[in-house]
Every structure is written in structure tokens, then in C-alpha cells.
């Protein structure tokens, strides 16, 4: 059964979701809406769907799931309105910008018997799934420690309207953190506590994006742009997480894990594919490519594919799970846990203390290759 999708928020990322929707046969976009009617009109015309107001879309009987692609600060408000209207919700990350709002959202979904799904769905891609398979098989033994790192010099040089990235609910912890922390939860299980330090490297940012209408304007930074966190997992593993928008260049791997019998290089969790590297004892690194898997094949950019990009996979898997009457994998419980971890990192960095994470979750079941193939539209 195909789920009918109504999209709210016609910004930059909506083009990716709408453009990749044809890869999945369990979803079909029906309409889109935005607080800026001209943005909704442009996407509706480009992708052959209806333009509606937000209120019209939420009240529509021909919408099963609302895809919430609004700015982070509006995520909770729009998701709560969708649930109140009787819709399931799949939201871009983060689930909310405040932990209290995330808790309220999940309580409302439970009371209304509605589903909440949330990005990132890159963890359902072949790269993270292969890394998980190797960990579950004991290839590196019991995971003990590791390092995860994402560092760049921010968003103001490429995004057309980067202001919100530097406001509360933005910053690399809340923008990039969901990719890394969700991947780590899928690989190692839930996080028990965090300690952290952080800073604002530059008080102001100047927008230099070539095509931006805001080029040359400055942004006052209101959230940490660098953080170093120690993540303590319930499994006993400990991992250092480094994230920054104050770094010009670096040579660190996205994720490296070390266990009792070996080590693993995990591919970039911002994408769906990649190569998993394994070494046991004092041996040599052995790479495993995922480019031949359903959601590991390189397809992005379209004219010269270098990455595996299947955004919308979590939404499609959620739609299939609803039809099958089973839990979906990119679910609100995990997103709430990740939100609690991110909020905990900022709290720990600001107050110089260890923060215990009270909102737990379960690891989702692995996505087997046969299940992945079944989610893809016939080519």
C-alpha cells in the first residue's frame, strides 16, 4: 500500500526528498506547503504536486504522513500540529530544538496512536548496516572505545540562507550531531551519560554563498560552534565525539572504533554507502565495499556520482512498516534519545559537568539486503 505524503517546508532539502522519491514504491508525494507561498508554488510546479497552505495540508484527507522539512526551531510545532490533525509524521533532524518539546511530541504521538519518524535515515544505508553486521558478528570483539569527528568551517559559504544554523537549535552539535550520534547508537546501543567542553570560535559569520540573496550580511553566532564530548554507552564503550564549524581542514576519519580483537573504520554517516575497514590484532586493514548493495550504490550527484544518497529511505521504510503493522526503524524513540544526548552535550559544555541521559531507546533491527531491495521501486 502506497502512503500519500504531504510536505511542509519547501527549503533547500525539499528538492532532494522530492527528487529522490521515485526510488521508493511505498511513498507518493501529494502536496506541499510553506509559510512562503512562492516557495511552495515553485516546488509544486517543478515536481507535479499540489500547492496548499499549511493548514489545508494538515487537514487534507488525502495525506497519510506529513514530511516536516521546516527549519529546526519549527520542527516540534509543525509535528505536533500534524499529530493533532491525525497524521503520522516524519521529520528532518533534529526531532526538536528543546528536549522538553521532544518529550511533549512523543507523548502526543502515543496518546494519538500516531507514528513519529525522524532523520537521519543514512543509518539504514549499506555503509552503517555493514558496519553493524560486522560488530554484531563479533569481528572486532567487544567494542571498547573510539573517535568520531566532523569538522569544517561552517555553512555560510554554501547555504543560500544559513542564518538559522548559528541560532539555538543549530550549530554542529544539532545539525551534524544527529548523523554521527544516531549511527553510534545503531552500532553500539544507547548512551548513558556525556561530558563535554565547547566554544564559539567566531562571534560573527559573513555569508559568502555566491547565489545567496544575503551575500555579504553577517550572522551573530548564538550557539556553540565547536564541541568535544565523551560519550559513555550502556554497553561500557566510551567514545570521543569532536564536532566543529571552526576548522579549515583536518585529516581525521569520520568514525573509528576499537574492540577487544580488532578495529573498524566506519564510513561517513552523512551518506548511505561507503567502505568499511576491518583489522584484527596486528594484521592489515581489509576494506569491504558496499557499492553493490541496494542503498550503497553511488548515485549522487547525478551527472558524476561520488556518493550514495537515498534520503527518503527512512520515510519509505516507515510507510512500509505502517502497512505491515510493525515498528519502523528511523523512529521517534531513537530521535528523542539522540536529542537528549545533544542537549546533554551542550549542557555539559556550558555547565562543566557530566550529564546522565534519561531518555533511552532500543537499537532498531538490522535492515537486511532482501528488505532493502523490497523498498526500492522497480527500475
C-alpha positions as CSV (number, residue, x, y, z in Angstrom):
1,X,0.0,0.0,0.0
2,X,1.4,3.4,-1.0
3,X,1.4,6.1,1.6
4,X,0.4,9.6,0.5
5,X,2.9,12.3,1.6
6,X,2.3,15.9,2.3
7,X,5.5,18.0,2.6
8,X,5.7,21.1,4.9
9,X,8.8,23.3,4.4
10,X,9.9,23.9,0.8
11,X,13.5,24.9,1.5
12,X,16.8,23.6,0.2
13,X,16.5,20.0,1.4
14,X,13.0,19.5,-0.1
15,X,14.4,19.3,-3.6
16,X,16.4,16.3,-2.5
17,X,13.5,14.5,-1.0
18,X,11.2,15.2,-3.9
19,X,13.8,14.4,-6.5
20,X,14.7,11.0,-4.9
21,X,11.1,10.0,-4.1
22,X,10.8,7.9,-7.3
23,X,13.4,5.5,-5.9
24,X,10.8,4.1,-3.5
25,X,7.5,2.5,-4.3
26,X,5.9,2.8,-0.8
27,X,5.5,6.6,-0.9
28,X,3.9,9.2,-3.2
29,X,4.0,12.9,-2.7
30,X,0.6,14.6,-3.0
31,X,1.1,18.2,-1.9
32,X,3.5,20.7,-0.4
33,X,3.1,23.8,1.7
34,X,5.3,26.5,3.1
35,X,4.9,29.7,5.0
36,X,6.3,31.4,1.9
37,X,3.7,30.6,-0.8
38,X,6.1,31.3,-3.6
39,X,8.4,28.5,-2.3
40,X,5.6,26.0,-2.3
41,X,4.4,27.1,-5.7
42,X,7.9,26.6,-7.2
43,X,8.2,23.1,-5.8
44,X,4.7,22.1,-6.7
45,X,5.2,23.2,-10.3
46,X,8.6,21.6,-10.5
47,X,7.5,18.2,-9.2
48,X,3.9,18.0,-10.4
49,X,2.2,18.0,-7.0
50,X,-0.4,20.3,-5.4
51,X,0.4,23.6,-3.6
52,X,-1.6,24.0,-0.4
53,X,-1.4,26.2,2.7
54,X,0.0,24.5,5.8
55,X,-3.5,24.5,7.4
56,X,-5.0,22.9,4.2
57,X,-2.4,20.3,4.0
58,X,-2.7,19.2,7.7
59,X,-6.5,19.0,7.2
60,X,-6.3,17.0,4.0
61,X,-7.9,13.6,3.9
62,X,-5.6,12.5,1.0
63,X,-2.4,12.9,3.2
64,X,-1.3,9.9,5.4
65,X,2.1,11.1,6.5
66,X,3.4,14.7,6.9
67,X,7.0,15.2,6.0
68,X,8.3,18.0,8.2
69,X,11.2,19.9,6.5
70,X,10.8,23.2,8.2
71,X,13.6,25.0,10.0
72,X,14.7,23.2,13.2
73,X,13.1,25.7,15.5
74,X,9.7,24.9,13.9
75,X,10.0,21.1,13.9
76,X,8.1,20.5,17.2
77,X,5.3,23.0,16.4
78,X,4.6,21.6,13.0
79,X,4.9,17.9,14.1
80,X,2.6,18.5,17.0
81,X,0.0,20.2,14.7
82,X,0.2,17.2,12.3
83,X,-0.3,14.7,15.1
84,X,-3.3,16.8,16.3
85,X,-4.7,16.6,12.8
86,X,-4.5,12.8,12.9
87,X,-1.4,12.4,10.7
88,X,1.7,10.3,11.1
89,X,4.9,12.5,11.0
90,X,8.4,12.1,9.6
91,X,10.6,15.0,10.4
92,X,14.0,16.1,9.4
93,X,16.6,16.2,12.2
94,X,16.6,17.2,14.9
95,X,13.3,16.0,16.4
96,X,13.1,19.3,18.2
97,X,15.4,22.0,19.4
98,X,14.5,21.6,23.1
99,X,14.3,18.3,24.9
100,X,11.0,19.3,26.6
101,X,9.4,19.8,23.2
102,X,10.7,16.4,22.0
103,X,9.2,14.7,25.1
104,X,5.9,16.5,24.5
105,X,5.8,15.5,20.9
106,X,6.4,11.8,21.7
107,X,3.7,11.9,24.4
108,X,1.2,13.4,22.0
109,X,2.0,10.7,19.4
110,X,1.5,8.0,21.9
111,X,-1.8,9.5,23.1
112,X,-3.0,9.9,19.5
113,X,-1.7,6.5,18.3
114,X,0.3,8.2,15.6
115,X,3.8,7.3,14.3
116,X,6.8,9.6,14.5
117,X,9.8,9.0,12.3
118,X,12.9,11.1,12.1
119,X,16.0,11.7,10.1
120,X,18.8,10.8,9.7
121,X,18.0,7.7,7.7
122,X,21.6,7.3,6.5
123,X,21.9,4.7,9.2
124,X,19.7,2.4,7.0
125,X,22.2,2.7,4.2
126,X,24.6,-0.1,3.3
127,X,27.6,1.6,4.9
128,X,26.3,1.7,8.5
129,X,24.4,-1.5,8.1
130,X,27.6,-3.4,7.0
131,X,29.5,-1.9,10.0
132,X,26.7,-3.0,12.3
133,X,26.7,-6.5,10.8
134,X,30.4,-6.8,11.5
135,X,30.1,-5.6,15.1
136,X,27.2,-7.9,15.7
137,X,29.2,-10.8,14.3
138,X,32.0,-10.1,16.8
139,X,34.5,-9.2,14.1
140,X,36.3,-6.6,16.3
141,X,35.2,-8.3,19.6
142,X,33.6,-6.2,22.3
143,X,33.7,-2.5,21.4
144,X,35.7,-0.6,23.9
145,X,36.4,2.9,22.6
146,X,36.6,5.1,19.6
147,X,36.6,8.5,18.0
148,X,34.0,10.2,15.8
149,X,34.8,13.5,14.1
150,X,33.1,16.0,11.9
151,X,34.9,19.4,11.4
152,X,34.6,22.0,8.7
153,X,34.4,25.8,8.5
154,X,30.6,26.1,8.6
155,X,27.6,26.7,6.4
156,X,27.8,30.3,5.4
157,X,29.9,29.6,2.3
158,X,27.5,27.3,0.5
159,X,24.0,27.5,2.0
160,X,21.7,30.2,0.5
161,X,20.2,31.2,3.9
162,X,22.5,29.9,6.7
163,X,21.3,32.2,9.5
164,X,19.4,29.5,11.4
165,X,22.4,27.2,11.6
166,X,24.0,29.6,14.1
167,X,21.0,30.1,16.3
168,X,19.8,28.0,19.3
169,X,18.9,24.6,17.9
170,X,21.6,24.9,15.3
171,X,25.4,24.6,15.5
172,X,27.3,21.5,14.5
173,X,26.0,19.5,17.6
174,X,22.4,19.8,16.5
175,X,23.0,19.9,12.7
176,X,25.7,17.3,12.2
177,X,25.4,15.5,15.5
178,X,22.3,13.6,14.6
179,X,24.1,11.7,11.8
180,X,27.0,10.7,14.0
181,X,25.2,10.1,17.3
182,X,22.4,8.1,15.6
183,X,25.0,6.0,13.8
184,X,26.8,5.3,17.0
185,X,23.5,4.3,18.7
186,X,22.7,1.9,15.9
187,X,26.3,0.4,16.1
188,X,26.8,0.4,19.9
189,X,23.4,0.9,21.6
190,X,22.1,3.8,23.7
191,X,24.2,6.3,25.5
192,X,24.2,6.5,29.3
193,X,26.0,9.8,30.0
194,X,28.0,12.6,28.4
195,X,30.7,15.1,29.4
196,X,31.8,17.9,27.2
197,X,33.5,21.2,26.6
198,X,32.9,23.7,23.8
199,X,33.3,27.2,22.4
200,X,32.1,29.8,19.9
201,X,35.1,30.2,17.6
202,X,33.9,33.2,15.7
203,X,31.4,35.7,17.2
204,X,30.1,36.6,13.7
205,X,29.9,34.9,10.4
206,X,29.8,36.5,7.0
207,X,27.6,34.9,4.3
208,X,29.7,34.3,1.2
209,X,27.4,31.9,-0.8
210,X,27.6,33.1,-4.4
211,X,23.9,32.9,-5.3
212,X,22.6,33.9,-1.8
213,X,20.3,37.0,-1.6
214,X,22.0,37.5,1.8
215,X,25.6,37.5,0.5
216,X,27.8,39.9,2.5
217,X,25.5,40.0,5.5
218,X,26.8,39.0,8.9
219,X,25.3,36.5,11.3
220,X,25.6,36.8,15.1
221,X,26.5,33.3,16.4
222,X,24.3,32.3,19.3
223,X,25.3,28.6,19.8
224,X,28.5,26.6,20.3
225,X,30.4,26.1,17.0
226,X,32.9,23.6,18.5
227,X,32.3,20.8,21.0
228,X,34.4,17.9,22.3
229,X,32.3,15.3,24.1
230,X,32.9,12.0,25.8
231,X,30.0,9.6,25.2
232,X,29.6,6.8,27.7
233,X,27.5,3.9,26.4
234,X,25.3,1.5,28.4
235,X,27.4,-1.3,26.8
236,X,30.5,0.0,28.6
237,X,32.1,1.5,25.4
238,X,33.4,5.1,25.6
239,X,33.8,7.4,22.5
240,X,35.2,10.8,21.9
241,X,33.0,12.9,19.6
242,X,34.5,16.0,18.0
243,X,32.4,18.4,16.0
244,X,33.3,21.9,14.8
245,X,32.5,24.7,12.3
246,X,35.7,26.5,13.2
247,X,38.2,24.2,11.4
248,X,39.6,25.0,8.0
249,X,41.0,21.5,7.3
250,X,41.7,18.2,9.0
251,X,42.7,14.6,8.3
252,X,40.6,12.6,10.8
253,X,38.3,9.7,9.8
254,X,34.6,10.1,10.4
255,X,34.3,7.2,12.9
256,X,36.9,4.7,14.1
257,X,36.0,2.0,16.7
258,X,38.3,-0.3,18.7
259,X,37.3,-3.6,20.2
260,X,39.0,-6.4,22.1
261,X,40.1,-8.2,19.0
262,X,40.3,-5.6,16.3
263,X,39.4,-2.1,15.0
264,X,36.9,-0.7,12.5
265,X,36.8,2.3,10.2
266,X,33.1,3.3,9.7
267,X,32.1,5.2,6.6
268,X,30.8,8.8,6.7
269,X,27.3,8.7,8.3
270,X,26.2,11.7,6.3
271,X,25.9,9.3,3.3
272,X,24.4,5.9,2.8
273,X,27.2,3.9,1.4
274,X,31.0,3.8,1.8
275,X,33.7,1.4,2.7
276,X,34.0,-0.5,6.0
277,X,37.6,-1.2,7.1
278,X,38.5,-4.0,9.5
279,X,41.8,-5.0,11.1
280,X,42.2,-7.8,13.6
281,X,45.1,-8.0,16.0
282,X,48.3,-6.8,14.4
283,X,47.1,-7.7,10.9
284,X,46.4,-5.5,7.8
285,X,43.3,-3.4,7.2
286,X,40.8,-5.1,5.0
287,X,38.2,-3.0,3.2
288,X,34.6,-4.1,2.4
289,X,32.9,-2.1,-0.3
290,X,29.1,-1.6,-0.1
291,X,28.8,-0.2,-3.7
292,X,27.0,-3.3,-4.9
293,X,24.3,-3.1,-2.2
294,X,20.8,-1.6,-2.7
295,X,21.4,1.5,-0.7
296,X,25.2,1.7,-1.2
297,X,25.4,2.2,-4.9
298,X,26.8,5.6,-5.9
299,X,24.1,7.8,-7.4
300,X,24.9,11.4,-6.3
301,X,25.5,13.9,-7.9
302,X,23.5,12.5,-10.8
303,X,25.9,13.7,-13.5
304,X,29.1,12.4,-11.7
305,X,28.1,10.0,-8.9
306,X,30.6,10.0,-6.0
307,X,28.2,9.3,-3.1
308,X,25.2,7.1,-2.2
309,X,22.3,9.4,-1.5
310,X,18.9,7.8,-0.7
311,X,17.3,10.4,1.5
312,X,13.7,9.4,2.0
313,X,14.6,5.8,2.8
314,X,13.5,6.2,6.4
315,X,10.2,7.7,5.3
316,X,9.6,4.8,2.8
317,X,10.6,2.2,5.4
318,X,8.2,3.8,7.9
319,X,5.4,3.7,5.3
320,X,6.1,0.0,4.7
321,X,6.2,-0.7,8.5
322,X,2.8,1.0,9.0
323,X,1.3,-1.2,6.3
324,X,2.9,-4.3,7.8
325,X,1.9,-3.4,11.4
326,X,5.5,-3.5,12.7
327,X,7.8,-0.9,14.3
328,X,9.7,1.3,11.9
329,X,13.4,1.8,12.2
330,X,14.1,5.5,11.9
331,X,11.7,6.1,14.8
332,X,10.9,8.9,17.3
333,X,12.2,7.0,20.3
334,X,15.8,6.9,18.8
335,X,15.4,10.6,17.7
336,X,14.4,11.6,21.3
337,X,17.3,9.7,22.7
338,X,19.7,11.5,20.3
339,X,18.1,14.8,21.1
340,X,18.7,14.1,24.8
341,X,22.3,13.3,24.0
342,X,22.8,16.5,22.0
343,X,21.1,18.7,24.7
344,X,23.3,16.9,27.2
345,X,26.5,17.8,25.3
346,X,25.5,21.5,25.3
347,X,24.5,21.4,28.9
348,X,27.7,19.5,29.9
349,X,29.9,22.0,28.0
350,X,28.1,25.0,29.4
351,X,28.0,23.9,33.0
352,X,31.2,21.9,33.0
353,X,29.6,18.7,34.4
354,X,28.7,15.1,33.5
355,X,25.1,14.7,32.3
356,X,23.1,11.5,32.7
357,X,20.9,10.7,29.7
358,X,17.4,9.8,31.0
359,X,15.6,9.2,27.7
360,X,16.6,5.7,26.5
361,X,15.9,3.7,23.3
362,X,16.3,0.3,21.7
363,X,18.6,-0.4,18.8
364,X,16.4,-0.9,15.7
365,X,16.5,-4.2,13.9
366,X,19.1,-4.5,11.1
367,X,17.9,-3.8,7.5
368,X,18.7,-6.9,5.6
369,X,19.5,-6.7,1.9
370,X,16.3,-8.5,0.9
371,X,14.3,-6.0,2.9
372,X,16.2,-3.1,1.3
373,X,15.6,-4.4,-2.2
374,X,11.9,-4.7,-1.4
375,X,11.7,-0.9,-0.6
376,X,13.1,0.1,-4.0
377,X,10.8,1.0,-6.8
378,X,11.1,-1.3,-9.9
379,X,13.7,0.1,-12.2
